Amino acid sequence: MTELSSPLQLPGWTHTYSGKVRDLYVPTDGPQNVLLVVASNRVSAFDHVLEPPIPGKGELLTSLSNWWFEQIDRPNHLIAPAPGIPEVPAEVAGRAMLTRRLEMYPVECVVRGALTGSGYAEYVQTGAVCGIELPAEITDGDLLDTPIYTPAYKAPLGEHDENITFERSVELVGEEVATELRDASLEIFTRARELAAARGVVLADTKFEFGRDPETGELVLADEVLTSDSSRYWDAATYEDPELAAGERLASFDKQIVRNWLAANWDRTGTPPELPEEIVAQTRARYQELYDRITA
């Protein structure tokens, strides 16, 4: 995987971790149960962080997450500024979330309202997804009558996540928690799919992450939620157009433009090439279009 550049030094905050696209900080002097989650403009594909970044991506995804948190009637990880907590530095304002620290569960809560991507590939091979048997003759992109919950195990840093059955999630977190994660995920997805549909957008699938508040014990929705990086959205009018090929009908509001360009111009050996200006601009426009349509 491509190495990340040095994280920003933020006044009042100490850097603790960087993922491919986000950086975490804790107060340098202050309560250690607080986190500053900073969404970068970095873009990744095929396990590499690419150059150049996508301008404004971090702010768009953070703003979209915040909008969705307001629509979801469940506890989430956001907290308000308070005495003793450092201010969010101006340098990252707009793309940072002030959150409480949680005990995160090692399960990615994936919900599929349509079958495509890795789920469809597994279905073609086995007739099932994560142990859930599905009807015959489903084609790529078909909507499912009822959304399905297909969890994944969050592998350690540097390893790939693994699709698992619900039964395996029970082994990981216990039956009560596994059931709670599944039910919450399906409830949130159903609500989000209705809101997206009212805006002419198909929510095909998404993934949620949850943690437990160590002080209250409540289940808390965390991380980013229903963004272009954690979800697959399609334009409803395009999706329903029978004259279009599958590739056009299933064009998603995310970095698929980057993946397609990279797949056509790189053999996945060595350092990936720099993204052309037009690919960066097109990707930025897709992120912006989804934000505008969902939050209108």
Secondary structure, DSSP 8 states (H G I E B T S, - for coil): ----------TTEEEEEE-SSEEEEEESSS-TTEEEEEE-S-EEETTEEESS--TTHHHHHHHHHHHHHHHS-S-BSB----TTS----GGGTTSEEEEE--EE-SEEEEEEEE--HHHHHHHHHHSEETTEE--TT--TT-EEEEEEE--EE---TTS--EE--HHHHHHHH-HHHHHHHHHHHHHHHHHHHHHHHTTTEEEEEEEEEEEE-TTT--EEEES--S-TTTEEEEEHHHHT-TTS-HHHHT-BSSTHHHHHHHHHH--SSSS-----HHHHHHHHHHHHHHHHHHH-
